[in-house]
Amino acid sequence: MTINEMLEIKKEYGFSYEYISEKSGVPASTVQKVFCGTTTSPRRTTIEALREVFEPLKSMKSAVTTTKKRELNDGGYMDDCMADDLNINYVCEEPKGFITNGTGALQPDDYKNKTIDDYYALPPDIRVELIDGVFYDMASPATTHQKIRLFLAMTLQAFIDANNGSCQTYAAPTDVQLDCDEKTMVQPDVFVLCDENKDEEKCIFGAPDLVIEILSPSTRYHDTMRKLYKYRNAGVREYWIVMPRELKIRVYFFEKSDTPIEYSFMDKIPVGIWEGRCKVDFSRIYEKIKKNLYD
């Protein structure tokens, strides 16, 4: 595997020099010199260490390329108009053609100026989220989405139980009255709540500690921009965005920084709210979903 091939993957996954250094054991300054071309003849041991990081990603990337291209051609995939180092106060214009609302049961005018009472008055077969007084449709998740959600919920709860913890893991559809007001009700894919007083049976009243959203084509902008901003401002401590198509996970630990860290599906990701004592092995998730990605 050449340096240029590694550089391609580095750019696609948004890896920092520090991240590559951590995974390879190569000093960050050396990593930077290799990829910037300052060091034209790296040591063999350096190249081998870097290959250990990038070779698995190369094989996964080539395997899903056909699937990703097909989805792009079908019009089901959208870029998220975010820089690698996201400033989450930046408001990006919603992409044209991106559908956030509109079902056969509701007219366009039925989506605005809504409250929690309107949310609870909806027919049971209509799934929406209410954010700042606006309804947003929630499409039924695909099987890949469901597999990831189940694995994450079970892994997090198993850690809690093994450590006699007081936190509780929840999975969608569970209502979260995020801002403790009458204008916002969301249903995160997976979340962890450590304050049992927020569990009011009918819904969770207030911000969870950890929230995980799993992207699908119809929710990409919603999860990476709109809900990112809402979760941060509501007091969510940690937010994970799982991107199955890219085989990446973007992790925000708001207690330390607004800048995310990106991981791949080959990583064991530490849970920040538990100081890294719990690590989620995404390679196990990859094994469960790879058939769906390659078919």
N, C-alpha and C positions, 0 to 999 in steps of 0.2 A: 504494500500500500504506500503510495507516494505522499509527500508533504502536501502537494496540491489537492489530492483527494481528501486528506484530513482537513485541510483549510476549507474546502467546500462544505463538509459536514459541520465544521465549527460554525460557519456562517449561517447554515440552515437552522441549526439548533440554538444558535445564539449563545454558545458557551463562552464564558470569560476565561482569561488566562489563569486566574486563580482557581476556577473550577477544574480546568484540565490539569493543573498542577496538583490539586488535591487527589484527583483520581489516578494520576500516573506516578506521582512521587517525584516528578521532575520539577525543579525550582521554577516559580512563576516567571522570573526574569529570563531563564533559559527558554521556556515555552514561547515567550514573546519574541525573543530573538530568532527562534526557529521559524515561526510563522510570519514574521516581518521580513525574513530574508537576510537579516543581519548576520546570522550564522549560516554560512552556505554549505558547510560540511559537518552536520551534527554527528556526535558520537553514535556508534551502533547501539549502545545501551539506551541512549536517549530515544532513538527512533523506535526501538522495540517497546519501550515503556509507553510511548505515545500510541503505538499501534494497538496495545492492549485496551486502550480507551475507545479508539475509533473503529476497529475491525468489526465488533459486534453491531455497531450502528450502521456500518456500510451494508452488511448483509440484510439487516431489517429494512433499510431504506430502499434497496433494490427490489425487495420482495413486495413492497407496497406501492411502488411507483405506478404500476399499471392501474391499480385500484384508484389511486388519487387522481390520475389523469382522467379516468372515466367519470369520476364524480365532478371534476372541473368542467368537463364537456357537457355533463348533464345539467350544469348550472346550479348544483347543490352545495357549492363551497364558496365561502367568501373570505377575503383577507380582512384582518381586524383593525387596519389603519392605526396600528400602535407601533411606536418605536421600540427597539430592544430594551432600552432603559426607559420605561414608561413613567411619565409624569402623570399621575392619576388625577390631577386637577385639570388636565387638558381635556376639553370636550371636543370629540371628533364628530364630524357631520355623519349622520347615519347614511350608510351606503344606499344608493338608489336601487330600488327593486327589493330591498331587504324587507321581508314581511314580518312585522311584529304584531299585527292584529288582523282580524277579519275571519270570522267563521260563518257558517251558514245560518247559525242561530242568532247572531248578533249583527246589527247594522253598524257602520263606522261611527255614527254619532253616539252609539251605546257604550263607547269605550272611555269617554272622558268625564272628568268631574265626578268621580266615583268615590265611595266610602266603604268602610268595612261592612256596613249594613247591605250595601249593594252586592258586595262580594258574597256574603252568606245567602243572599236571595237568589243567586244564580242556580239554574237547573243543575242537578248532580253530574250530568254528562258533559258539562262545559268546564274545561280546565284552563284557568288563567292565573296570572299573578297580578297583584295590584301594587303599583309603584307610583307614589306621589299623585294619587288620584286617577291613574290611567291603567286600564286593563291591558295585559299582554298575553297573547295566546301561548299555551304550552302544548307542543305536539307530543304524542305518545312516543316514549323512547324506544330505540331499536334494541335488539338483543345484546349487542356489544355494550351499549350503555348500561343495560340492566346487570350484566355480568360484573362490570367494573364497580357499579354501585353496591352490589351485594358483597363483593369481596372486601371493599373498603369498610363498609359498615361492620362486617363480621370481625375484621382484623382489629379495628379500633376498639370495639366492645370487648374482644378477647383480652386485649391488653388491660383495659380497665378492670375487668373481672379478676384477672390474674394478680393484679396489684391491689385488690380490694378498694378500688377507687370509688369516689362518689359521683363522678361524671357519668353521663348517659349518652349513648349514640342513637341518633334518629335518622331515618331515611324517608325520602319523598314517597307519598304525599303527606307531609306534616306541615301545618300552617305555622308561620312565624310572623308575628306582628312586630316587625323589625324595629321600627322607630317609636313604638309605644304610642302611636297616634291613630287616627281614623283613616289614614290615606295610603298605608302600605301594608301588604300581606304577601310574603314570598314563600316558596316551597323549595328550599335547597335540596340538592340531590342527596347529600349526606351532611350531617353536622353533629358536633359534640357540644353538649351543654353541661356546664359544671355548677350552675346555680339552680338547684331544684325549685327554688321559689318562683322562677320564671315559667315553670311548667304549670299552666292553668287548665290542663286537661283538654279544653277546646282548642287551644293553640299555645305556642310558646310566646310569651309576652316579653320582648326585648331581644338583644343580640346574643347569639350563641358565641362560644369561645372559638371554635374551629368550624369553618364552612368549606365544603368541597362541591364544586360544580363540574359536571362532565359535559364537554362541548358536543353539540350536534350542529349540523348546518344552519338550522333555523334559530339557534340560540346564541350563536357566536358573538355577535355584537352585544347582545343583551348581557351575557355573562362576563365578557372581557372589558366592557366599558361601563354600562349603566349599573349593573349590580356590584361591580368592583368598587365604584364610587360610593354606592349606598352602604355596602358592608363596612368599608373603612370608616365612614362617618358615623355609623350606628354604634361602633365600638367592638366589632368583631376583631378578635386578636390575631387570627391567622386565616388566610384564604388560599385554597388550592384550586387551580384551574387545570383540569385534566383534558389533554388534547389527543384523543385516540388516533386521529389521522396522521398527526405529526409524530406520534409516539413521544410526546413531551408532557411535562408537568410544570406549570409555573406556580411558584410558591411565594406568597406574600406573608411575611411575619411583621405585622404593623407595629408591634411593640418595639421592634428594633429599627425598621427601615420601611420606607414606601417603595423601595426598589426591589423587584422580585429576583429570586434565584430560579434558574431553570434546570430541570433534571430530565433524564431520559427514562424509558421503560426498562433500562438495564440497571437502574439505581435502587438503592435502599434509601428512602427519603425519611429524614428525621422529623418528628412532630415537634414543632417549636413550643407549643403550650406545655409540653411535658419535658422540655429541655433535652430533647433528642433521645430520651430513654426508650421511646417507642419508635421503631423504624418500619416503614411500609415497603416491602419488597415488590417493586413493580414488575420484576422479571416473572414473578408468579402470575401476575395479571396478564402479562403478554402471552404466556403459554395458554391461558384460557381463551384469549380473543384472537389469536393469530389466524385461525382458520377463517374467521369472519373477514379479516383484513385482506386475505389473499384470494378468497373466492371471487 
